[in-house]
Amino acid sequence: MLGAGRVAAAARRVGGSLESLGRRPSGAVITGGYAAPVPRPAATVPETPRSPRAARSRAASPRPADAGAGDAAPGTQRIQAVDRAIALLKSVAASATPPTVLELARDCGINRSTAWRLLRTLEHHGLVDRDPITQRYTVGYGAITVAAAVTDDALVRRVRPLLAKLATVTGESVTLAVAKRFNLVYVDQVDPPNVMVPNWLEKPLPLHATSGGKAFLAWLGPDERDAVLPDELARYTPHTVTDRERLDREFAEVRRVGYALCAREYEEFSSGASAAVLNTRQYPIAVINVWGPAPRNPVKRLHEIGRAAVQTAEEVRALLD
C-alpha cells in the first residue's frame, strides 16, 4: 500500500512538470513542441505629463534627423534651423545684388515662410539688414563684430595640413598670406624637411615683384590696383617687371590660368608660383605661395608648381565654405 502511494505521488509530480512544460509562454504559441514567437501589440502605457522645462529640453536636443543636408560628417549632429539660418546668411553675403526673401528661399531650398522667419531672427540680431522699401537684404553691421573677432590663428590651424601636403608634393617652402586692406601679410610657413630656407613671416614684400603679390593684384579692380601700386615701381633685380602695361598683361594671364609666377624678380636666387584664394565674389582673401631656389625651379617647373598651388587654393576655399 505504501509503495502504491509513492507511485501515485511520483505520477502527480511528473504530470505537474509536463503540464508546466506544456504551458504557452506569454506571446508565444506551441508548434510541434517548440515555442515560435508571435508578434503581439504593445501594451498602451499612458504618457506621464512632462514639465515645461523637460519639454523644452527635449525639443532643443539635437537629433540626427535634424541634419539638413546629407553631407554631414559621420558622427556629427547638426540643428536644421541653425543650418538653414547660416545658409541664408551666406547667401546674402554671396549675392552680387541685395536679394529678396523669395530669391533667398529659392537659392537655399527653404520654404518661403521658414526663410522669412529665420531672416527676421537674423535681422533682430543685426546679422542682416532689410531695406524697408525694396524688402531686399544685405549683411548687417552686427556681422562686423563677429568678423572682427576672427584671428589668423584660426585660419592657420585649418589650412596648415593643406600647406604641409603642398610642401611635400613640391619639395619647396609654402607660405600663406592673408589680405589686409590692400596688402599681404604672411602668417604661416611650412618648409620641407632638411632644407634651409629664409623665414618670410610678417615681412612686407613688394606686390609687383613677387608671385604672391601678382596673384593678389590680378583679382583687384583696375581702380584698386591703381590705388595700391605706386606711380613708379621699384626695380629689385634686372628681371623685375616695372612696366604697368606689361604687368596688366600678366594679370590677365593670371586670371586665365589661376596662378602667378615670379622668376628671379625679387631676388636673383629665388623664384616662386602663387594662387589666390577667392571668395564668392571673386575677391582675393588669401594667397598660397611656393618658393624655392631659382636654379632648381626653371619656368617649366614653376608652371607645374603653379597648377598645384591652384588646387590647394581651391581646397582652402572649400574648407572655408
Order of alpha helices (4+ residues) and beta strands (2+ residues): alpha-beta-beta-alpha-alpha-alpha-alpha-beta-beta-alpha-alpha-beta-beta-alpha-alpha-alpha-beta-beta-beta-alpha
